[in-house]
Amino acid sequence: MTWRKRSNHDETPSPAGLTRGSCGCAADGQVTPGHDGRMGRFKGAMACLAVTGALLFAAPASAADPEPIKIGFSMELTGPFAVVGKTGLLAFKIWEEEVNAKGGLLGRPVKLVYYDDQSNPANVPGIYTKLIDIDKVDLLISSYGTNLTVPAMPVAIQHNRLFFGLFALAANDNFHYPKYFSMLPFGPTPVKTFAEGYFDLAAAQNPKPKTVAIVATDAEFQHKAAQSARDHAKRTGIEIVYDRAYPPSTVDFTPIINAIQAAHPDMVYVSTYPSDSVGFLRAVAEVGLDTKMLGGGLAGLQAAAVKMQLGEMANGIVNGDLWEPVPTMQFPGVMDFLKKYQERAPGEGIDLLGYFLPPFAYSELQVLGEAISQAKTLDNDKLAEYMHSHPFKTIEGEISFGPDGEWTKARPIWVQYHGIKGHGVEQFRGPGTVTILSPPEYKTGDMVYPYTKARGQ
């Protein structure tokens, strides 16, 4: 039996990247001789044909595998915001795994495509351009926080893409982009709402504070938070005696604390990011601050990882929060999600409890997944139309979106920390070291006032 060399018509690459010469076939198309002459050549040929046939039959199945639905984003995996950003990534991964275990969406698996923005807003536009132009993602979601979300907005708008912001305060105020949506429970007027509860609590005290100091990081999110504080100071008749922004690179907060103390404010409103929150409160503990009420917008203090760093230094602080494990906030599914998160958090080296960002990050993808399933499309225009016109049930409760993509109903909570001893995590697992002060539907107790009294409890 004579075996002929393949013709030029067979010069296409072999399936699965195999080159000729596999299975005992020589590069010139001849069969490699066996130990027993012609019989060896026959056996070698049969083996080659068998494997080649199997590959040819397998190839159509591989080619028929559906392309994944790609969801693209940047995230703070390094830099000062990674302490929060990494928790959001784990929440996204849990959702991805659960959805794929159930067969994906529209008969296709989902795939997260993401890059580390290093907590640097300057990196964000380039990442989102790559996600759209190179990675060809189907949907865009944001990194954590206003300062990392706003730089991506022009890219999403230029490409006419749906964009979902994660904990971004009023990111759409200047754009009014109809395909933007926000996962942040400050309602249709987020800047107005942001400091409202803090000043309402202050105004209810007897005697009411007469003066306030406002201090904030010189960055997008904190500018908006500080403006909210100014507006509500005016509304409640509290005089502003100190109003300053500090550079994001600040590491020594002692001069700032001293300057605030020199103004002798009855209350202090602070708007920071997580690393600044720790530095600011450490400086307060070191040099002291004689004021009746302290807190407001200390970001990151809601996370167990940050409270563990601070220990007793967090006692007495009144701060905005978004979720606590009290019975009135245990929405369907949230505790099951947190159980999965907490099982994996130690191995990831991240916040052990996940009460701050993770439930909302998971809810964000719940919304997208439900919109895709119900609208039966990935068309960004049709998805945006669906999301504007339907409520969504998530592990953070039912959510609806208004014209600018904000929640139609505000739902922040205001809390006071107390009774913290040492740096162990277990004291933060339940509500024993936090009291919800407002709103009434979630309230668990009254504020201890003034701060000088509260921080000792």
N, C-alpha and C positions, 0 to 999 in steps of 0.2 A: 504494500500500500504506500502510495506516495503522497506526502503532505505538501501542498503548494503554499508559497508565500502570499500574504494578504495583498490584495490589489490596492492601488492608490485610493480607491473609494473607501478603504478602511482606515485611513490615516487620522481619523478623528480620535480625540482622547478617549480612553476607556472609562467606563462608569466608575464612580467613586474615586476618581483621580488615579486609578491604577494604570501603569504603563505597560506596554507590551514587554514581555519577558517574565511576567508573573506566571504562576502555575506551571513552571517548567518550560514555557515557550521561550525560545531564543529571540533576541532582538530582531533578527532577520525574518522572523515568522516560522522558522523551522522548529520542530519539536526536539527537545533535548533527549539524546539517546538514553535508554534505560540500561540495566545490567544485562539484559538478555536480548539485545539486538532489536529486531522488529517488534517483538512483543512489548519491550520496554517503551519503544516509541509509541505504540498503540495506547498503552496505559497512560502515558504522559499526555497524549492528545485528549483522551477521554476526560482526564482530570481537568485539563484546561477548559474544555468545552463545558464541563459541568459547572465550574465556578463562574465562567463567563455568562452562562445561561442564567445562573442564579442572580448575578448582578443585574443582568438585563431585565429580568422579571421584577427585581426589587426597585429598580430605578423609577418606574412610574409611580409607585407608592410614595417614594421620597418626594418626587416632584409635586405630588398632589397634596402634601402637607400644607395646611393653610398658613399664610403669613401672619405673624403675631400683630395684634393691635399694640402699637408702641406709644407709650406715655412718657413724654420727655420733661426733664426739669434739671435745675441745678440745686445743690444743697450744701449747707455749711458742714463739711465733714472734717475740716481743720479750721484753725483760727478761733477767735474769741466766742463765736456763736455756735461752735460745734457741740457744746454741752447740751444745747437744745436741738440743733439740726439733726444730729444722729438719732435722736429719739423719733423724729418724724420719719426718717428713712426706714426704721424698723417697722413702724406702723404701715407704711406703704407696702413693704415686703409681705407683711402678714396678709394684707388684703389681696395682693397679687397671688400668693400661694393658695388662698382660699378660693378665689375665683377660678383659677386654673384647675384646681381639684374638682370643681363642679362642671368643667367643660369649657371654661372661658366665656367670652361674650360674642354673640353672633356666630357661634361655631368656630371661633378663633381663640387661640391663647392670648393672654395679655403679657406684655413685656415692659418693664421699667427701663428707661434709658436715661442715665443721669451722670453728672459730672460734679466734682468738688469745686465750688466757687470760692473756697478759702475764706469765707466771710468777708469778701472784698467786692463791693458793688461794681467796681471797674471791670471785673471779670464777667459780669452777667450778660451784657449784650452779645459778646462774642460766643458765649456758650449757647444762647438761644438761637442765634443765627446758624450755628453748626447743627443744632438739633433739627432745625427746619430744613436747611439746604443739603446737609450731608447725611444725617441719620434718617431723614424723612419720617419723623414721628407724626402720629395721627392727632395727638392731643398734647396740650401744654399745661403744666401746673407750675407753681412758683416755688422758690426757696422759702425759708422761714423768715418772716418779718418784712416790714415796710421797706427798709433800706435796701433789701435784696430783691424785692418784688418790683418796685417802681422802675428800676433801670431796664427791666425786661418788657415793660408795657409798650414802648414805641416799636420794638421788634415784632411783638404779637400783632399790634395794630397795622403795621406796614404789610404784614403777610396775611392780614384778615383772618387771624386764627382765634378760636376760643381760648381764653386764658383764665385760669383759676388761681386766685391769690390765697396764700396761707398765712394767716395772722398779719395781714397788711392793713394798716389803718388808713382808710379813705384813699386808697391807691388810685381810684378812678375819679376823684373829685375834679381834676383838671382835664381829664380826657372824655368822660361820659361815653365810654366805649361800650356799645350794646352787647358785646360778647365777652365782657369781663364779669367774673363772679368772685365773691369773697367768702372765705371760711373764717369768719370772725364775728362773734355775737354782739356787736355794738349797734346793730339796727340800721335804719335808713339814714340817720344823721350821726355817723360814727364819731366825728370830732366833737360834736356837741355832747354826746353821751359819755365820752371817755372819762372826763373828770367830774361829771355831774354828781355821781353818787358820793364822792369824797367830800364835796362841798356841802351837799345836803346833810351828811352826817355831822359835819362841823357846825353848820347853822343850827342844828337841833340841840347842841350842847348848852349847858347853863353854868356859867356865862358863856355866851358865844364868842369864839375867837374874833379879834378885831383886825389882826394883821396877818399877812402870809408872805413867805418867801417861796419863790419858784425857781427851781434849778433843773437844768436839762442838758443832755448831751447835744452837741451841735450837729444834728443829723435829722433827716426827713421825719422819721417817726416821732422823735422827741419834740421837734418844732410844733407838730400838730397837737401833741399832748399838752405842751406848755400853753399853746393858744387856747385850748379847752379850759385849762386852769384859769387863765386871765379872764375869759368870758364869764366863768362861774364865780370868780372872786367879785367881779363887778355886779353880777346878778344877786349875790347874797350880801353885798355891802361890806366885804372884807377888803381892807386896804393892802395893796401890794407894796412891801417895803424892800424887797430884794428880788431881782429878776435877771438871771444870768444863764448863759449857755457856756459849757466848757468843751474844749477840744476832745474828740473821740480818743486821742492818744493819751489822755490823762491817766496817770497811775497813782499820783499822790493827791488825795482828796482833803488832806488836812487844811491847806489854805482856804479851800472852799467852805469847809465847816466853820472855820474861824470867821470868815467874812459873813456867813449867814448869822452866826451868833452875835456878831457886832450889830446886826440890824434888829435884834431882839424880836423876832416874829412869834406870834402866838401859835402858828402852825406852819409846816413846811410841806410843800408839794414837790416831789422828786420824780423825774422821768429819765430812766436809764435803760441800758441793755444789761444782760446778765452779769458780765464781768465787772461792769461799773457798779452794779447793785452791791456786790460783795465788797468792793473797794470803798464805796461810800459808807456803808454801815460799819465796816471795820474802823474807819476814821472817826465815826460818831462814838464808837465804843472807846477809842483811845483818848480823844480830847474832850468828849462830852458835848451835849447839845441840849440846852434848856428850852424846851418848847412843849406845847400841850398836845400836839398831834403831828405825826411824821409818817410819810409814805406816799401813797397815791398811785404812781406809775413805775414802781420798781420791777422791771421786767426780769423774769427768771426766778423770782422769789417764790413763784407758784410751784416750781420744780423741787422735788426732794433732794436732788443733787446739790442745789444751791442752798437750801435750808440746812443740809448736812454740813456744808462748809461754814455757815454762819453760827449754828448752834444758838445759844442764848441771845446773841446779838439781834436775832429776828424778833424777839419778844416785844410786844407792844406796838409793832408796826401795823398800820391800817393800809390795806392795799387792794387794788383791783385784782380780781381773780376770775376764772372762767368755769371751773368745775371742782367740786370736792365730793368725797365719797359719803355723802349724807343720803338718807333714804329718799328725800324729795328729788335728788338728782340722779338716781340710779335708773336711767332710761333703759328700755329693753336692749339687751345685748352689750351694754358698756362693760359690765363686770366680767363677762365671758371674754371680751377682747382684752381687758386688762390682765386677766389670768394668763392668756397666751403671751402677752407682752412681758409680763413679769417673769415668766419661765425662761425667757430668752435674754432678758436685759443683762444679767450678770455676765453671761458669755460674751456679750457685745461691749461690755465695759461702759455702760451708759446709765442714765437715771434709772434707779431700781423700781420706781413705782409707776411712772408714766402718766401722771395725772394732768400735766399741763398740755403739751402739744399733741401727743399721740392720739387721743380719742378724736380730736378734730381733724388730724391728718387722715386717719382712717375714714372718718365721715365724708371728707372731701371726695375720696375715691368711691365711696358708696354712692354719692350723688352722681358722679360721672357714670358709674356702672349702670345704675338704674336708668339714667337718661338714654344711654346707648341701647339697653335692652328694650325699653319701652318705645323709643322712637325708631328703633331698628335701623340705625344709620350711624355713620361716622362723619357725616356732613356737618361741619362746624356751625353753619348757619341754622340748620334744622335742630341741632342739639341745643343751641342757645335759645331758640324759640321755645323748645320744650321745657328747658330749665326755668325760663321766665314765667311759664304758665302752669307749672305743676308744683305741688309740695313734695317733699322728700322725707321719708322716715329713715333716720340714722341712729347710731348709738348715742348721739348727742341730742336726741329728740327730733321733732318735726321741724323742717327748715323750708322756708320759701324765700324767693329772691325778688327784690324790687328792680326798678328801672336801671339803676347804676350797679346792679349785681350785689348790693348789700342785703343782709337779712331784713325781712319786712318787720321783724319784731326784735327789739334789743333784749339781751338776756345776760349781761354781765352780773357778777356778784361782788360784794364788798366784804372783806374779811379782816379779822384781827388775829395775829399770831400770839400765842401765850403758852406758858408752861413748858417751853422747850428746855430740855436739859441734856447737855452733851451733844454728840454728833451722830447718834445711832439712827438708823432709818426706821425702825419699827414704830417709833413715836409718831411718825408721819403717815403711817399706813391707814389709820382711821382718823376721825375728826376730833380727836382728843386735844390737839394743840392748835386748833383753828376754830374760830367762831364766825359764822356767816351773819353779818350785820344787816344786810339788805340784798335784794328786795324782800318784801314780806313773805312771799310764797316759799322762799328758801331759808328764811331767817332761823338761826338756832340760838341766838342770845344777843345781849346788849354790849355796846362798846365800853371798855374800861378807859376812863378819861380822868386826868390827862396822861400823856405819854410817860412822863416821869414816874407815874404810879403803875401804869400798865406794864412797863418793861421789867418790873420787878416781880411780876406774877407768873 
